[in-house]
Amino acid sequence: MEILFLRRDQPGGLVRTGGDIDNRIKTLLDALQVPNLGDQVPKEWIPSEEENPLYCLMEDDRLINSLTVTTDRLLAPLTENESINDVILIMHVKTVIVNNLMVFSIAGAPCL
């Protein structure tokens, strides 16, 4: 997985202003995997029509075997609906089949 991480911070500001990069990437990877029904999904949650089926990029983030993150400045002007801490991520993901199950998918194969 390759990630281009574009942010509005000044050069060197990634660690000082928006949270350190390792925590930001860990949060992203957690969000891309199948949620653990025990503690990551509220018991009262009912999927909306758009969330059924629920699409996930990967079965488990422990299956990631390569990760490259490149950071750069986002030069687009800030709009009224955006925060200075908003980022744009461009990700390139290689799909891998393990035990006849697709565990990564660029197009969003249904989670099993």
C-alpha positions as a Markdown table, in Angstrom:
| # | Residue | x | y | z |
|---|---|---|---|---|
| 1 | Met | 0.0 | 0.0 | 0.0 |
| 2 | Glu | 1.3 | 3.4 | -1.0 |
| 3 | Ile | -0.2 | 6.6 | 0.5 |
| 4 | Leu | 0.4 | 10.1 | -0.7 |
| 5 | Phe | -0.6 | 12.3 | 2.4 |
| 6 | Leu | -1.3 | 15.9 | 1.4 |
| 7 | Arg | -1.8 | 18.4 | 4.2 |
| 8 | Arg | -1.9 | 22.2 | 4.6 |
| 9 | Asp | 0.7 | 22.3 | 7.4 |
| 10 | Gln | 4.0 | 24.1 | 6.8 |
| 11 | Pro | 7.0 | 21.8 | 6.1 |
| 12 | Gly | 7.9 | 20.0 | 9.3 |
| 13 | Gly | 4.5 | 20.9 | 10.8 |
| 14 | Leu | 3.0 | 17.4 | 10.5 |
| 15 | Val | 4.2 | 16.3 | 13.9 |
| 16 | Arg | 3.5 | 19.6 | 15.7 |
| 17 | Thr | 0.0 | 20.6 | 14.5 |
| 18 | Gly | -2.2 | 17.7 | 13.4 |
| 19 | Gly | -1.0 | 14.8 | 15.4 |
| 20 | Asp | 1.9 | 12.6 | 14.6 |
| 21 | Ile | 1.9 | 10.7 | 11.3 |
| 22 | Asp | 2.1 | 7.2 | 12.9 |
| 23 | Asn | -1.2 | 7.8 | 14.8 |
| 24 | Arg | -2.9 | 9.3 | 11.8 |
| 25 | Ile | -1.9 | 6.3 | 9.6 |
| 26 | Lys | -2.9 | 3.8 | 12.3 |
| 27 | Thr | -6.3 | 5.5 | 12.6 |
| 28 | Leu | -6.7 | 5.3 | 8.8 |
| 29 | Leu | -5.7 | 1.6 | 8.6 |
| 30 | Asp | -8.1 | 0.8 | 11.5 |
| 31 | Ala | -10.9 | 2.5 | 9.5 |
| 32 | Leu | -10.2 | 0.5 | 6.3 |
| 33 | Gln | -10.6 | -3.0 | 7.9 |
| 34 | Val | -13.6 | -5.0 | 8.9 |
| 35 | Pro | -14.8 | -3.7 | 12.2 |
| 36 | Asn | -14.6 | -5.8 | 15.3 |
| 37 | Leu | -18.2 | -6.2 | 16.4 |
| 38 | Gly | -17.1 | -6.4 | 20.0 |
| 39 | Asp | -15.7 | -2.9 | 20.5 |
| 40 | Gln | -15.6 | -1.0 | 17.2 |
| 41 | Val | -19.3 | -1.0 | 16.3 |
| 42 | Pro | -22.0 | 0.3 | 18.7 |
| 43 | Lys | -24.5 | -2.4 | 19.7 |
| 44 | Glu | -27.4 | -0.2 | 18.6 |
| 45 | Trp | -25.9 | 0.5 | 15.1 |
| 46 | Ile | -28.1 | -0.6 | 12.2 |
| 47 | Pro | -26.6 | -0.2 | 8.7 |
| 48 | Ser | -28.4 | 2.2 | 6.5 |
| 49 | Glu | -29.4 | 1.2 | 3.0 |
| 50 | Glu | -26.1 | 2.6 | 1.6 |
| 51 | Glu | -24.1 | 0.6 | 4.2 |
| 52 | Asn | -25.7 | -2.7 | 3.4 |
| 53 | Pro | -23.6 | -4.5 | 2.4 |
| 54 | Leu | -20.8 | -2.8 | 4.3 |
| 55 | Tyr | -17.7 | -2.5 | 2.1 |
| 56 | Cys | -14.2 | -2.7 | 3.6 |
| 57 | Leu | -10.8 | -2.5 | 1.9 |
| 58 | Met | -9.3 | -5.3 | 3.9 |
| 59 | Glu | -10.2 | -8.1 | 6.3 |
| 60 | Asp | -7.6 | -7.2 | 8.9 |
| 61 | Asp | -4.9 | -4.6 | 9.0 |
| 62 | Arg | -2.4 | -7.3 | 10.2 |
| 63 | Leu | -2.4 | -8.5 | 6.6 |
| 64 | Ile | -0.6 | -5.4 | 5.3 |
| 65 | Asn | 2.9 | -6.5 | 4.3 |
| 66 | Ser | 4.2 | -3.2 | 2.9 |
| 67 | Leu | 3.4 | 0.4 | 3.6 |
| 68 | Thr | 4.9 | 3.5 | 2.1 |
| 69 | Val | 3.8 | 7.0 | 3.2 |
| 70 | Thr | 4.9 | 10.1 | 1.4 |
| 71 | Thr | 3.8 | 13.5 | 2.8 |
| 72 | Asp | 3.6 | 16.8 | 0.9 |
| 73 | Arg | 1.8 | 20.1 | 1.1 |
| 74 | Leu | -1.7 | 20.6 | -0.1 |
| 75 | Leu | -1.7 | 23.9 | -1.9 |
| 76 | Ala | -5.5 | 24.1 | -2.7 |
| 77 | Pro | -7.2 | 27.1 | -1.0 |
| 78 | Leu | -9.2 | 26.3 | 2.2 |
| 79 | Thr | -13.0 | 26.4 | 1.5 |
| 80 | Glu | -15.6 | 27.3 | 4.0 |
| 81 | Asn | -16.6 | 23.7 | 4.6 |
| 82 | Glu | -13.0 | 22.6 | 5.3 |
| 83 | Ser | -10.7 | 22.7 | 8.4 |
| 84 | Ile | -7.0 | 23.5 | 8.3 |
| 85 | Asn | -6.5 | 19.9 | 9.6 |
| 86 | Asp | -8.3 | 18.3 | 6.7 |
| 87 | Val | -6.1 | 16.2 | 4.5 |
| 88 | Ile | -6.3 | 14.5 | 1.1 |
| 89 | Leu | -5.0 | 10.9 | 0.8 |
| 90 | Ile | -4.2 | 9.2 | -2.5 |
| 91 | Met | -3.8 | 5.5 | -2.0 |
| 92 | His | -2.5 | 2.8 | -4.3 |
| 93 | Val | -3.4 | -0.7 | -3.1 |
| 94 | Lys | -2.3 | -4.0 | -4.5 |
| 95 | Thr | -4.9 | -6.7 | -4.1 |
| 96 | Val | -3.8 | -10.1 | -2.7 |
| 97 | Ile | -5.8 | -13.3 | -2.4 |
| 98 | Val | -5.1 | -15.4 | 0.7 |
| 99 | Asn | -6.8 | -18.8 | 1.2 |
| 100 | Asn | -9.2 | -18.1 | -1.7 |
| 101 | Leu | -10.5 | -15.0 | 0.0 |
| 102 | Met | -9.8 | -11.5 | -1.4 |
| 103 | Val | -8.5 | -9.5 | 1.6 |
| 104 | Phe | -7.6 | -6.3 | -0.2 |
| 105 | Ser | -9.7 | -4.6 | -2.9 |
| 106 | Ile | -9.4 | -1.3 | -4.7 |
| 107 | Ala | -13.0 | -1.4 | -5.8 |
| 108 | Gly | -14.4 | -2.4 | -2.4 |
| 109 | Ala | -15.3 | -6.1 | -2.5 |
| 110 | Pro | -17.9 | -7.0 | 0.2 |
| 111 | Cys | -16.3 | -7.9 | 3.5 |
| 112 | Leu | -16.7 | -11.6 | 4.5 |
